[in-house]
Amino acid sequence: MRNRGRCGPFRATLDRVASRSSRFLCGALALAVAGSAYRSARTVSRTRLVVPLHRAAPGRDFPPPVTAVVPARDEAAVLDACLRGIRRQTHGGELRIVLVDDGSTDGTGDIARAHAAVDPRLAVVRVDGPPPGWTGKVHAMHTGVEHAGTSGEWLLFVDADTVPAPDLLERLLATAEAVDADLVSTPAGPPAGHSVTWPLLMPPGLQLIGENAAPDGRGRRAFAIGHCILIRRSYYEKTGGWAALAARRNEDVAIATAVRDHGGTTRVVDGLDHVTTSGMDPFARGWASFRKSFVAGAGNSVPVLVGGGLGQIALSLAAPAAVLTGVRTRTPALAGLGLLGWAAQGLAHERAARLMRANRLLAPLAPLTGALFGGVLLDGAVRALRGASTWKGRA
């Protein structure tokens, strides 16, 4: 009896500590779920800002001249389909194509020259790599524009691992005219037999990019996708062109933001049914591509990448954790909040997946796919810490 009396105050103290800890945990989870729900709502609202791809007006006279620039480094496996797609464009105006072979060690140059031999609109330029202070892709695109000279009222930048439909260019021009834009950009859709990159990484990746870059250009940064960018030459020159962004690795967002900051209008358009990319497949390549983009966006900052990765995981898993905690602690309000947060994540995942032509049926797994993408950021932090963040053999 004496021992029980002595233990009574101690047990009461433990109970109070446990109660306070439980309340703290519930409060922290509630805040995390609220933050996650806010992010999800923002994603839903921003996907609505993506502009539908317009049709070209029938009988339009004198389509504007366009110069298409294709940077390519070791793209022999995919380049033929890309160049065929560009050469088949039906926009009806003058089209000049410049393929920049960026130090390729495979058959990229041979494939490009074979196309040039039968199509006088296509020129092939070889560079052996970027000079100091330049990234490879930015230098290749700069070289392509310089080689083309002043021709082309519009400049079209197309990745070598994309395949455009014949009417893509005329639709992009029609869309730019319809929304009075100086830069339009479209993501590319998945190819046939694509990998699980699309349902697992695309929705959370798009959501995370969209948090800091807006499809209508009104966010902290303007959103653009490097797969396919059409820019009015006058605004390209106003921004200083690629030379002003020589060292940037997230060059797509950078050029769109520069156009916006110089008074231009930028828009992301939904052209995914008119251009596909193999650049995100297989899964390991998609993972590496996203990692490269986010390491670049974070400026190779290990703390930013670690904080972003852990935050992404915590916010993604907050809703299911709140549901489980609410059930275990018999706190219906917390469990209900967790379910609402989970539903919001699922809706955001569904909207992003719909836009990216990914499997929308995985929306209920949004907490898991979001946490998985946190792993991309943490992997980027490890690579940045080791100084091993490279792309196609270059730092």
BALOBA-1460 file (C-alpha; in Angstrom, 3 decimals):
// residues 395
<rec num="1" residu="m" x="0.000" y="0.000" z="0.000"/>
<rec num="2" residu="r" x="2.867" y="2.373" z="0.812"/>
<rec num="3" residu="n" x="4.494" y="1.737" z="-2.608"/>
<rec num="4" residu="r" x="1.259" y="2.441" z="-4.402"/>
<rec num="5" residu="g" x="0.861" y="5.672" z="-2.515"/>
<rec num="6" residu="r" x="4.350" y="6.760" z="-3.443"/>
<rec num="7" residu="c" x="3.843" y="5.848" z="-7.114"/>
<rec num="8" residu="g" x="0.555" y="7.690" z="-7.360"/>
<rec num="9" residu="p" x="2.007" y="11.192" z="-7.914"/>
<rec num="10" residu="f" x="4.584" y="9.804" z="-10.366"/>
<rec num="11" residu="r" x="1.911" y="8.072" z="-12.389"/>
<rec num="12" residu="a" x="-0.195" y="11.213" z="-12.358"/>
<rec num="13" residu="t" x="2.774" y="13.164" z="-13.688"/>
<rec num="14" residu="l" x="3.306" y="10.606" z="-16.446"/>
<rec num="15" residu="d" x="-0.355" y="10.790" z="-17.369"/>
<rec num="16" residu="r" x="-0.183" y="14.572" z="-17.577"/>
<rec num="17" residu="v" x="2.946" y="14.420" z="-19.745"/>
<rec num="18" residu="a" x="1.346" y="11.808" z="-21.988"/>
<rec num="19" residu="s" x="-1.804" y="13.893" z="-22.272"/>
<rec num="20" residu="r" x="0.155" y="17.006" z="-23.170"/>
<rec num="21" residu="s" x="2.275" y="15.071" z="-25.669"/>
<rec num="22" residu="s" x="-0.867" y="13.653" z="-27.235"/>
<rec num="23" residu="r" x="-2.399" y="17.114" z="-27.526"/>
<rec num="24" residu="f" x="0.827" y="18.462" z="-29.012"/>
<rec num="25" residu="l" x="0.957" y="15.614" z="-31.529"/>
<rec num="26" residu="c" x="-2.662" y="16.126" z="-32.493"/>
<rec num="27" residu="g" x="-2.116" y="19.859" z="-32.872"/>
<rec num="28" residu="a" x="1.012" y="19.375" z="-34.978"/>
<rec num="29" residu="l" x="-0.753" y="16.880" z="-37.212"/>
<rec num="30" residu="a" x="-3.729" y="19.201" z="-37.605"/>
<rec num="31" residu="l" x="-1.430" y="22.051" z="-38.689"/>
<rec num="32" residu="a" x="0.430" y="19.781" z="-41.101"/>
<rec num="33" residu="v" x="-2.823" y="18.533" z="-42.623"/>
<rec num="34" residu="a" x="-4.036" y="22.116" z="-43.018"/>
<rec num="35" residu="g" x="-0.782" y="23.039" z="-44.762"/>
<rec num="36" residu="s" x="-1.036" y="20.032" z="-47.041"/>
<rec num="37" residu="a" x="-4.655" y="20.853" z="-47.880"/>
<rec num="38" residu="y" x="-3.664" y="24.429" z="-48.740"/>
<rec num="39" residu="r" x="-0.980" y="23.149" z="-51.097"/>
<rec num="40" residu="s" x="-3.487" y="20.805" z="-52.710"/>
<rec num="41" residu="a" x="-6.031" y="23.582" z="-53.198"/>
<rec num="42" residu="r" x="-3.349" y="25.718" z="-54.788"/>
<rec num="43" residu="t" x="-2.470" y="22.928" z="-57.189"/>
<rec num="44" residu="v" x="-6.099" y="22.546" z="-58.229"/>
<rec num="45" residu="s" x="-6.432" y="26.278" z="-58.837"/>
<rec num="46" residu="r" x="-3.209" y="26.485" z="-60.830"/>
<rec num="47" residu="t" x="-4.031" y="23.562" z="-63.108"/>
<rec num="48" residu="r" x="-7.063" y="25.596" z="-64.179"/>
<rec num="49" residu="l" x="-4.709" y="28.294" z="-65.461"/>
<rec num="50" residu="v" x="-3.256" y="26.015" z="-68.136"/>
<rec num="51" residu="v" x="-4.510" y="27.236" z="-71.508"/>
<rec num="52" residu="p" x="-6.185" y="24.784" z="-73.928"/>
<rec num="53" residu="l" x="-4.382" y="24.384" z="-77.230"/>
<rec num="54" residu="h" x="-6.199" y="26.379" z="-79.930"/>
<rec num="55" residu="r" x="-6.797" y="25.426" z="-83.521"/>
<rec num="56" residu="a" x="-5.337" y="27.566" z="-86.266"/>
<rec num="57" residu="a" x="-7.851" y="29.882" z="-87.900"/>
<rec num="58" residu="p" x="-8.863" y="28.541" z="-91.340"/>
<rec num="59" residu="g" x="-7.565" y="30.436" z="-94.332"/>
<rec num="60" residu="r" x="-5.033" y="32.455" z="-92.381"/>
<rec num="61" residu="d" x="-2.609" y="34.274" z="-94.684"/>
<rec num="62" residu="f" x="1.109" y="34.665" z="-94.243"/>
<rec num="63" residu="p" x="1.901" y="32.546" z="-91.157"/>
<rec num="64" residu="p" x="4.906" y="34.011" z="-89.319"/>
<rec num="65" residu="p" x="8.345" y="32.540" z="-90.024"/>
<rec num="66" residu="v" x="9.712" y="30.267" z="-87.312"/>
<rec num="67" residu="t" x="13.183" y="29.027" z="-86.464"/>
<rec num="68" residu="a" x="13.239" y="25.727" z="-84.588"/>
<rec num="69" residu="v" x="16.317" y="24.902" z="-82.507"/>
<rec num="70" residu="v" x="16.976" y="21.346" z="-81.301"/>
<rec num="71" residu="p" x="19.828" y="20.837" z="-78.798"/>
<rec num="72" residu="a" x="21.013" y="17.230" z="-78.858"/>
<rec num="73" residu="r" x="23.632" y="15.349" z="-76.878"/>
<rec num="74" residu="d" x="23.839" y="11.580" z="-77.398"/>
<rec num="75" residu="e" x="20.256" y="11.328" z="-78.659"/>
<rec num="76" residu="a" x="20.761" y="8.799" z="-81.467"/>
<rec num="77" residu="a" x="18.027" y="6.532" z="-80.111"/>
<rec num="78" residu="v" x="15.312" y="9.178" z="-80.381"/>
<rec num="79" residu="l" x="16.503" y="11.922" z="-82.726"/>
<rec num="80" residu="d" x="15.141" y="10.468" z="-85.962"/>
<rec num="81" residu="a" x="11.532" y="10.571" z="-84.731"/>
<rec num="82" residu="c" x="11.995" y="14.104" z="-83.396"/>
<rec num="83" residu="l" x="13.372" y="15.494" z="-86.654"/>
<rec num="84" residu="r" x="10.715" y="13.734" z="-88.713"/>
<rec num="85" residu="g" x="8.060" y="15.333" z="-86.541"/>
<rec num="86" residu="i" x="9.531" y="18.825" z="-86.898"/>
<rec num="87" residu="r" x="10.022" y="18.509" z="-90.643"/>
<rec num="88" residu="r" x="6.373" y="17.491" z="-91.066"/>
<rec num="89" residu="q" x="4.947" y="20.634" z="-89.470"/>
<rec num="90" residu="t" x="1.959" y="21.991" z="-91.380"/>
<rec num="91" residu="h" x="1.889" y="25.607" z="-90.207"/>
<rec num="92" residu="g" x="2.408" y="26.761" z="-93.800"/>
<rec num="93" residu="g" x="4.952" y="29.461" z="-93.139"/>
<rec num="94" residu="e" x="8.701" y="29.572" z="-93.462"/>
<rec num="95" residu="l" x="10.382" y="27.079" z="-91.145"/>
<rec num="96" residu="r" x="14.097" y="26.860" z="-90.511"/>
<rec num="97" residu="i" x="15.535" y="24.093" z="-88.327"/>
<rec num="98" residu="v" x="18.904" y="24.133" z="-86.574"/>
<rec num="99" residu="l" x="20.129" y="20.941" z="-84.913"/>
<rec num="100" residu="v" x="22.999" y="21.558" z="-82.497"/>
<rec num="101" residu="d" x="25.061" y="18.443" z="-81.906"/>
<rec num="102" residu="d" x="26.443" y="19.103" z="-78.439"/>
<rec num="103" residu="g" x="29.555" y="16.956" z="-78.269"/>
<rec num="104" residu="s" x="27.713" y="13.698" z="-78.950"/>
<rec num="105" residu="t" x="29.704" y="10.466" z="-78.950"/>
<rec num="106" residu="d" x="27.036" y="8.291" z="-80.551"/>
<rec num="107" residu="g" x="25.356" y="8.574" z="-83.961"/>
<rec num="108" residu="t" x="23.478" y="11.804" z="-83.231"/>
<rec num="109" residu="g" x="25.440" y="13.835" z="-85.778"/>
<rec num="110" residu="d" x="25.114" y="11.189" z="-88.492"/>
<rec num="111" residu="i" x="21.334" y="11.014" z="-88.086"/>
<rec num="112" residu="a" x="21.046" y="14.799" z="-88.186"/>
<rec num="113" residu="r" x="23.198" y="15.080" z="-91.293"/>
<rec num="114" residu="a" x="21.132" y="12.391" z="-93.023"/>
<rec num="115" residu="h" x="18.017" y="14.498" z="-92.477"/>
<rec num="116" residu="a" x="19.824" y="17.649" z="-93.616"/>
<rec num="117" residu="a" x="20.856" y="15.927" z="-96.836"/>
<rec num="118" residu="v" x="17.209" y="15.602" z="-97.896"/>
<rec num="119" residu="d" x="15.780" y="18.755" z="-96.322"/>
<rec num="120" residu="p" x="17.487" y="22.101" z="-97.080"/>
<rec num="121" residu="r" x="15.580" y="23.749" z="-94.205"/>
<rec num="122" residu="l" x="17.706" y="21.813" z="-91.722"/>
<rec num="123" residu="a" x="21.200" y="22.866" z="-90.710"/>
<rec num="124" residu="v" x="23.483" y="20.870" z="-88.400"/>
<rec num="125" residu="v" x="25.959" y="22.633" z="-86.137"/>
<rec num="126" residu="r" x="28.560" y="20.797" z="-84.084"/>
<rec num="127" residu="v" x="29.930" y="22.123" z="-80.796"/>
<rec num="128" residu="d" x="32.354" y="20.279" z="-78.544"/>
<rec num="129" residu="g" x="30.840" y="21.436" z="-75.285"/>
<rec num="130" residu="p" x="30.072" y="24.673" z="-73.494"/>
<rec num="131" residu="p" x="32.712" y="27.263" z="-72.655"/>
<rec num="132" residu="p" x="33.342" y="28.132" z="-68.994"/>
<rec num="133" residu="g" x="30.309" y="29.689" z="-67.333"/>
<rec num="134" residu="w" x="27.768" y="27.995" z="-69.582"/>
<rec num="135" residu="t" x="25.640" y="24.899" z="-69.142"/>
<rec num="136" residu="g" x="25.548" y="22.539" z="-72.081"/>
<rec num="137" residu="k" x="21.907" y="22.814" z="-73.138"/>
<rec num="138" residu="v" x="21.767" y="26.594" z="-72.771"/>
<rec num="139" residu="h" x="24.927" y="26.992" z="-74.843"/>
<rec num="140" residu="a" x="23.596" y="24.644" z="-77.511"/>
<rec num="141" residu="m" x="20.351" y="26.604" z="-77.819"/>
<rec num="142" residu="h" x="22.281" y="29.886" z="-77.908"/>
<rec num="143" residu="t" x="24.472" y="28.469" z="-80.674"/>
<rec num="144" residu="g" x="21.411" y="27.445" z="-82.653"/>
<rec num="145" residu="v" x="19.895" y="30.924" z="-82.487"/>
<rec num="146" residu="e" x="23.199" y="32.562" z="-83.423"/>
<rec num="147" residu="h" x="23.597" y="30.236" z="-86.399"/>
<rec num="148" residu="a" x="20.094" y="31.043" z="-87.623"/>
<rec num="149" residu="g" x="20.836" y="34.760" z="-87.636"/>
<rec num="150" residu="t" x="17.854" y="37.098" z="-87.671"/>
<rec num="151" residu="s" x="15.459" y="34.771" z="-89.473"/>
<rec num="152" residu="g" x="12.264" y="33.787" z="-87.727"/>
<rec num="153" residu="e" x="9.711" y="36.005" z="-86.023"/>
<rec num="154" residu="w" x="9.289" y="33.189" z="-83.505"/>
<rec num="155" residu="l" x="11.819" y="30.811" z="-81.992"/>
<rec num="156" residu="l" x="10.824" y="27.245" z="-81.163"/>
<rec num="157" residu="f" x="13.018" y="25.238" z="-78.785"/>
<rec num="158" residu="v" x="12.339" y="21.505" z="-78.838"/>
<rec num="159" residu="d" x="14.085" y="18.767" z="-76.882"/>
<rec num="160" residu="a" x="15.521" y="15.973" z="-78.997"/>
<rec num="161" residu="d" x="13.627" y="13.312" z="-77.041"/>
<rec num="162" residu="t" x="10.236" y="14.727" z="-78.033"/>
<rec num="163" residu="v" x="8.043" y="13.870" z="-81.014"/>
<rec num="164" residu="p" x="5.741" y="16.692" z="-82.182"/>
<rec num="165" residu="a" x="2.531" y="16.050" z="-84.093"/>
<rec num="166" residu="p" x="2.360" y="17.719" z="-87.539"/>
<rec num="167" residu="d" x="-0.029" y="20.432" z="-86.350"/>
<rec num="168" residu="l" x="1.776" y="21.302" z="-83.109"/>
<rec num="169" residu="l" x="3.497" y="24.443" z="-84.358"/>
<rec num="170" residu="e" x="0.440" y="25.958" z="-86.019"/>
<rec num="171" residu="r" x="-1.582" y="25.278" z="-82.867"/>
<rec num="172" residu="l" x="1.061" y="26.856" z="-80.633"/>
<rec num="173" residu="l" x="1.115" y="29.940" z="-82.844"/>
<rec num="174" residu="a" x="-2.685" y="30.096" z="-82.840"/>
<rec num="175" residu="t" x="-2.744" y="29.789" z="-79.063"/>
<rec num="176" residu="a" x="-0.117" y="32.506" z="-78.597"/>
<rec num="177" residu="e" x="-2.164" y="34.793" z="-80.826"/>
<rec num="178" residu="a" x="-5.457" y="33.933" z="-79.096"/>
<rec num="179" residu="v" x="-4.160" y="34.687" z="-75.569"/>
<rec num="180" residu="d" x="-1.787" y="37.458" z="-76.690"/>
<rec num="181" residu="a" x="1.259" y="35.653" z="-75.302"/>
<rec num="182" residu="d" x="4.918" y="36.256" z="-76.061"/>
<rec num="183" residu="l" x="5.986" y="32.846" z="-74.791"/>
<rec num="184" residu="v" x="4.005" y="29.641" z="-74.726"/>
<rec num="185" residu="s" x="5.240" y="26.334" z="-73.431"/>
<rec num="186" residu="t" x="3.754" y="22.879" z="-73.256"/>
<rec num="187" residu="p" x="4.706" y="19.746" z="-71.375"/>
<rec num="188" residu="a" x="4.989" y="16.633" z="-73.487"/>
<rec num="189" residu="g" x="2.761" y="13.631" z="-72.996"/>
<rec num="190" residu="p" x="3.827" y="10.055" z="-72.322"/>
<rec num="191" residu="p" x="4.848" y="7.746" z="-75.157"/>
<rec num="192" residu="a" x="3.225" y="4.394" z="-75.725"/>
<rec num="193" residu="g" x="4.370" y="1.837" z="-73.165"/>
<rec num="194" residu="h" x="5.636" y="4.490" z="-70.777"/>
<rec num="195" residu="s" x="7.110" y="3.665" z="-67.378"/>
<rec num="196" residu="v" x="5.694" y="4.206" z="-63.883"/>
<rec num="197" residu="t" x="7.395" y="7.607" z="-63.863"/>
<rec num="198" residu="w" x="4.118" y="9.043" z="-65.136"/>
<rec num="199" residu="p" x="1.650" y="7.852" z="-62.466"/>
<rec num="200" residu="l" x="4.143" y="7.971" z="-59.568"/>
<rec num="201" residu="l" x="6.369" y="11.007" z="-60.124"/>
<rec num="202" residu="m" x="4.588" y="13.282" z="-62.584"/>
<rec num="203" residu="p" x="1.675" y="14.414" z="-60.357"/>
<rec num="204" residu="p" x="3.722" y="15.311" z="-57.250"/>
<rec num="205" residu="g" x="6.523" y="16.720" z="-59.394"/>
<rec num="206" residu="l" x="4.151" y="19.014" z="-61.240"/>
<rec num="207" residu="q" x="2.547" y="20.093" z="-57.970"/>
<rec num="208" residu="l" x="5.902" y="20.941" z="-56.395"/>
<rec num="209" residu="i" x="7.074" y="22.942" z="-59.414"/>
<rec num="210" residu="g" x="3.759" y="24.767" z="-59.514"/>
<rec num="211" residu="e" x="4.123" y="25.951" z="-55.930"/>
<rec num="212" residu="n" x="6.789" y="28.471" z="-56.956"/>
<rec num="213" residu="a" x="5.989" y="29.017" z="-60.630"/>
<rec num="214" residu="a" x="2.609" y="29.971" z="-62.082"/>
<rec num="215" residu="p" x="1.258" y="28.814" z="-65.470"/>
<rec num="216" residu="d" x="-0.011" y="32.343" z="-66.170"/>
<rec num="217" residu="g" x="3.296" y="33.938" z="-65.185"/>
<rec num="218" residu="r" x="1.901" y="35.759" z="-62.159"/>
<rec num="219" residu="g" x="3.678" y="33.811" z="-59.434"/>
<rec num="220" residu="r" x="7.083" y="34.413" z="-57.934"/>
<rec num="221" residu="r" x="8.349" y="32.788" z="-61.103"/>
<rec num="222" residu="a" x="6.759" y="32.070" z="-64.439"/>
<rec num="223" residu="f" x="6.185" y="28.417" z="-65.248"/>
<rec num="224" residu="a" x="7.546" y="26.848" z="-68.435"/>
<rec num="225" residu="i" x="8.470" y="23.354" z="-69.551"/>
<rec num="226" residu="g" x="11.704" y="22.845" z="-71.461"/>
<rec num="227" residu="h" x="10.278" y="20.098" z="-73.686"/>
<rec num="228" residu="c" x="8.767" y="22.683" z="-76.018"/>
<rec num="229" residu="i" x="9.006" y="26.486" z="-75.781"/>
<rec num="230" residu="l" x="7.811" y="28.972" z="-78.414"/>
<rec num="231" residu="i" x="9.021" y="32.533" z="-77.826"/>
<rec num="232" residu="r" x="8.618" y="35.730" z="-79.782"/>
<rec num="233" residu="r" x="12.064" y="36.734" z="-81.039"/>
<rec num="234" residu="s" x="11.620" y="40.366" z="-79.969"/>
<rec num="235" residu="y" x="11.201" y="39.260" z="-76.353"/>
<rec num="236" residu="y" x="14.015" y="36.753" z="-76.620"/>
<rec num="237" residu="e" x="16.252" y="39.659" z="-77.565"/>
<rec num="238" residu="k" x="14.829" y="41.940" z="-74.863"/>
<rec num="239" residu="t" x="15.792" y="39.443" z="-72.174"/>
<rec num="240" residu="g" x="19.333" y="39.118" z="-73.501"/>
<rec num="241" residu="g" x="18.568" y="35.626" z="-74.797"/>
<rec num="242" residu="w" x="20.280" y="32.519" z="-73.542"/>
<rec num="243" residu="a" x="23.506" y="34.473" z="-73.012"/>
<rec num="244" residu="a" x="21.849" y="36.192" z="-70.049"/>
<rec num="245" residu="l" x="21.058" y="32.770" z="-68.571"/>
<rec num="246" residu="a" x="24.321" y="31.065" z="-69.463"/>
<rec num="247" residu="a" x="24.856" y="29.235" z="-66.173"/>
<rec num="248" residu="r" x="21.231" y="28.359" z="-65.438"/>
<rec num="249" residu="r" x="20.161" y="24.717" z="-65.261"/>
<rec num="250" residu="n" x="16.465" y="25.401" z="-64.819"/>
<rec num="251" residu="e" x="16.545" y="27.382" z="-68.043"/>
<rec num="252" residu="d" x="12.880" y="26.884" z="-68.911"/>
<rec num="253" residu="v" x="11.530" y="28.629" z="-65.817"/>
<rec num="254" residu="a" x="14.328" y="31.197" z="-66.089"/>
<rec num="255" residu="i" x="13.521" y="32.273" z="-69.667"/>
<rec num="256" residu="a" x="9.788" y="32.464" z="-68.945"/>
<rec num="257" residu="t" x="10.422" y="34.559" z="-65.842"/>
<rec num="258" residu="a" x="12.765" y="36.835" z="-67.795"/>
<rec num="259" residu="v" x="10.133" y="37.395" z="-70.486"/>
<rec num="260" residu="r" x="7.558" y="38.162" z="-67.800"/>
<rec num="261" residu="d" x="9.906" y="40.558" z="-66.034"/>
<rec num="262" residu="h" x="10.531" y="42.405" z="-69.312"/>
<rec num="263" residu="g" x="6.837" y="43.088" z="-69.796"/>
<rec num="264" residu="g" x="5.927" y="40.020" z="-71.827"/>
<rec num="265" residu="t" x="3.096" y="37.562" z="-71.312"/>
<rec num="266" residu="t" x="3.762" y="33.863" z="-70.734"/>
<rec num="267" residu="r" x="1.378" y="30.954" z="-70.720"/>
<rec num="268" residu="v" x="1.585" y="27.198" z="-70.192"/>
<rec num="269" residu="v" x="-0.654" y="25.412" z="-72.672"/>
<rec num="270" residu="d" x="-2.035" y="21.899" z="-72.776"/>
<rec num="271" residu="g" x="-0.410" y="20.407" z="-75.846"/>
<rec num="272" residu="l" x="0.212" y="16.958" z="-74.421"/>
<rec num="273" residu="d" x="-1.910" y="15.258" z="-77.086"/>
<rec num="274" residu="h" x="0.282" y="16.844" z="-79.762"/>
<rec num="275" residu="v" x="3.791" y="16.142" z="-78.470"/>
<rec num="276" residu="t" x="5.245" y="13.202" z="-76.561"/>
<rec num="277" residu="t" x="8.536" y="12.668" z="-74.767"/>
<rec num="278" residu="s" x="10.596" y="9.594" z="-74.025"/>
<rec num="279" residu="g" x="12.871" y="11.613" z="-71.768"/>
<rec num="280" residu="m" x="11.192" y="10.463" z="-68.563"/>
<rec num="281" residu="d" x="11.481" y="6.735" z="-69.271"/>
<rec num="282" residu="p" x="12.494" y="4.340" z="-67.870"/>
<rec num="283" residu="f" x="11.736" y="5.167" z="-64.231"/>
<rec num="284" residu="a" x="15.390" y="5.680" z="-63.275"/>
<rec num="285" residu="r" x="15.753" y="8.293" z="-66.016"/>
<rec num="286" residu="g" x="12.584" y="10.075" z="-64.931"/>
<rec num="287" residu="w" x="13.843" y="10.115" z="-61.349"/>
<rec num="288" residu="a" x="17.203" y="11.516" z="-62.480"/>
<rec num="289" residu="s" x="15.526" y="14.149" z="-64.667"/>
<rec num="290" residu="f" x="13.387" y="15.435" z="-61.799"/>
<rec num="291" residu="r" x="16.387" y="15.311" z="-59.462"/>
<rec num="292" residu="k" x="18.424" y="17.417" z="-61.873"/>
<rec num="293" residu="s" x="15.650" y="20.017" z="-62.161"/>
<rec num="294" residu="f" x="15.153" y="20.378" z="-58.420"/>
<rec num="295" residu="v" x="18.861" y="20.439" z="-57.623"/>
<rec num="296" residu="a" x="19.150" y="23.252" z="-60.169"/>
<rec num="297" residu="g" x="16.126" y="25.042" z="-58.740"/>
<rec num="298" residu="a" x="17.650" y="24.841" z="-55.260"/>
<rec num="299" residu="g" x="20.971" y="26.183" z="-56.483"/>
<rec num="300" residu="n" x="22.725" y="22.987" z="-55.345"/>
<rec num="301" residu="s" x="21.906" y="23.941" z="-51.740"/>
<rec num="302" residu="v" x="22.023" y="20.851" z="-49.543"/>
<rec num="303" residu="p" x="20.029" y="22.472" z="-46.682"/>
<rec num="304" residu="v" x="17.281" y="23.565" z="-49.089"/>
<rec num="305" residu="l" x="17.058" y="20.106" z="-50.634"/>
<rec num="306" residu="v" x="17.067" y="18.328" z="-47.272"/>
<rec num="307" residu="g" x="14.490" y="20.704" z="-45.841"/>
<rec num="308" residu="g" x="12.368" y="20.414" z="-48.945"/>
<rec num="309" residu="g" x="12.593" y="16.625" z="-48.990"/>
<rec num="310" residu="l" x="11.745" y="16.161" z="-45.329"/>
<rec num="311" residu="g" x="8.992" y="18.759" z="-45.544"/>
<rec num="312" residu="q" x="7.543" y="17.067" z="-48.604"/>
<rec num="313" residu="i" x="7.481" y="13.705" z="-46.824"/>
<rec num="314" residu="a" x="6.007" y="15.147" z="-43.626"/>
<rec num="315" residu="l" x="3.237" y="17.090" z="-45.354"/>
<rec num="316" residu="s" x="2.439" y="14.202" z="-47.682"/>
<rec num="317" residu="l" x="2.020" y="11.698" z="-44.852"/>
<rec num="318" residu="a" x="0.316" y="14.074" z="-42.407"/>
<rec num="319" residu="a" x="-3.228" y="13.221" z="-43.503"/>
<rec num="320" residu="p" x="-3.031" y="9.419" z="-43.103"/>
<rec num="321" residu="a" x="-1.073" y="9.905" z="-39.875"/>
<rec num="322" residu="a" x="-3.858" y="12.165" z="-38.590"/>
<rec num="323" residu="v" x="-6.471" y="9.553" z="-39.463"/>
<rec num="324" residu="l" x="-4.585" y="6.804" z="-37.626"/>
<rec num="325" residu="t" x="-3.822" y="9.009" z="-34.633"/>
<rec num="326" residu="g" x="-7.409" y="10.208" z="-34.452"/>
<rec num="327" residu="v" x="-8.688" y="6.631" z="-34.431"/>
<rec num="328" residu="r" x="-6.175" y="5.489" z="-31.814"/>
<rec num="329" residu="t" x="-6.750" y="8.452" z="-29.504"/>
<rec num="330" residu="r" x="-10.499" y="8.491" z="-30.116"/>
<rec num="331" residu="t" x="-10.333" y="12.023" z="-31.503"/>
<rec num="332" residu="p" x="-12.977" y="12.116" z="-34.226"/>
<rec num="333" residu="a" x="-12.205" y="15.718" z="-35.174"/>
<rec num="334" residu="l" x="-8.566" y="14.855" z="-35.969"/>
<rec num="335" residu="a" x="-9.539" y="11.740" z="-37.902"/>
<rec num="336" residu="g" x="-12.128" y="13.717" z="-39.857"/>
<rec num="337" residu="l" x="-9.607" y="16.461" z="-40.633"/>
<rec num="338" residu="g" x="-7.159" y="13.823" z="-41.805"/>
<rec num="339" residu="l" x="-9.754" y="12.346" z="-44.164"/>
<rec num="340" residu="l" x="-10.529" y="15.781" z="-45.588"/>
<rec num="341" residu="g" x="-6.825" y="16.465" z="-46.087"/>
<rec num="342" residu="w" x="-6.375" y="13.075" z="-47.731"/>
<rec num="343" residu="a" x="-9.277" y="13.817" z="-50.078"/>
<rec num="344" residu="a" x="-7.731" y="17.185" z="-50.965"/>
<rec num="345" residu="q" x="-4.425" y="15.500" z="-51.788"/>
<rec num="346" residu="g" x="-6.241" y="12.959" z="-53.917"/>
<rec num="347" residu="l" x="-8.069" y="15.694" z="-55.834"/>
<rec num="348" residu="a" x="-4.836" y="17.588" z="-56.501"/>
<rec num="349" residu="h" x="-3.160" y="14.359" z="-57.633"/>
<rec num="350" residu="e" x="-6.091" y="13.594" z="-59.934"/>
<rec num="351" residu="r" x="-5.987" y="17.051" z="-61.530"/>
<rec num="352" residu="a" x="-2.220" y="16.918" z="-62.062"/>
<rec num="353" residu="a" x="-2.422" y="13.362" z="-63.408"/>
<rec num="354" residu="r" x="-5.223" y="14.338" z="-65.783"/>
<rec num="355" residu="l" x="-3.131" y="17.197" z="-67.146"/>
<rec num="356" residu="m" x="-0.067" y="14.998" z="-67.571"/>
<rec num="357" residu="r" x="-2.055" y="12.107" z="-69.102"/>
<rec num="358" residu="a" x="-1.077" y="9.856" z="-66.204"/>
<rec num="359" residu="n" x="-3.189" y="7.231" z="-64.438"/>
<rec num="360" residu="r" x="-5.728" y="9.105" z="-62.297"/>
<rec num="361" residu="l" x="-6.783" y="5.938" z="-60.456"/>
<rec num="362" residu="l" x="-3.743" y="6.286" z="-58.197"/>
<rec num="363" residu="a" x="-5.148" y="9.493" z="-56.667"/>
<rec num="364" residu="p" x="-5.973" y="7.750" z="-53.339"/>
<rec num="365" residu="l" x="-2.255" y="6.970" z="-53.049"/>
<rec num="366" residu="a" x="-1.351" y="10.661" z="-53.211"/>
<rec num="367" residu="p" x="0.252" y="10.668" z="-49.722"/>
<rec num="368" residu="l" x="2.574" y="7.866" z="-50.783"/>
<rec num="369" residu="t" x="3.489" y="9.324" z="-54.172"/>
<rec num="370" residu="g" x="4.097" y="12.690" z="-52.513"/>
<rec num="371" residu="a" x="6.395" y="11.077" z="-49.960"/>
<rec num="372" residu="l" x="8.153" y="9.193" z="-52.751"/>
<rec num="373" residu="f" x="8.908" y="12.486" z="-54.451"/>
<rec num="374" residu="g" x="10.442" y="13.706" z="-51.212"/>
<rec num="375" residu="g" x="12.977" y="10.966" z="-51.844"/>
<rec num="376" residu="v" x="13.902" y="12.658" z="-55.133"/>
<rec num="377" residu="l" x="14.842" y="15.804" z="-53.209"/>
<rec num="378" residu="l" x="16.798" y="13.902" z="-50.556"/>
<rec num="379" residu="d" x="18.632" y="12.005" z="-53.280"/>
<rec num="380" residu="g" x="19.422" y="15.360" z="-54.857"/>
<rec num="381" residu="a" x="20.818" y="16.556" z="-51.533"/>
<rec num="382" residu="v" x="23.103" y="13.520" z="-51.330"/>
<rec num="383" residu="r" x="24.307" y="14.080" z="-54.897"/>
<rec num="384" residu="a" x="24.885" y="17.780" z="-54.273"/>
<rec num="385" residu="l" x="26.808" y="17.003" z="-51.070"/>
<rec num="386" residu="r" x="29.052" y="14.584" z="-52.950"/>
<rec num="387" residu="g" x="29.456" y="16.969" z="-55.867"/>
<rec num="388" residu="a" x="28.072" y="14.228" z="-58.075"/>
<rec num="389" residu="s" x="25.057" y="16.041" z="-59.494"/>
<rec num="390" residu="t" x="25.661" y="15.566" z="-63.200"/>
<rec num="391" residu="w" x="23.572" y="15.226" z="-66.336"/>
<rec num="392" residu="k" x="24.861" y="13.389" z="-69.390"/>
<rec num="393" residu="g" x="28.349" y="13.366" z="-68.005"/>
<rec num="394" residu="r" x="28.551" y="17.053" z="-67.148"/>
<rec num="395" residu="a" x="28.488" y="18.863" z="-63.831"/>
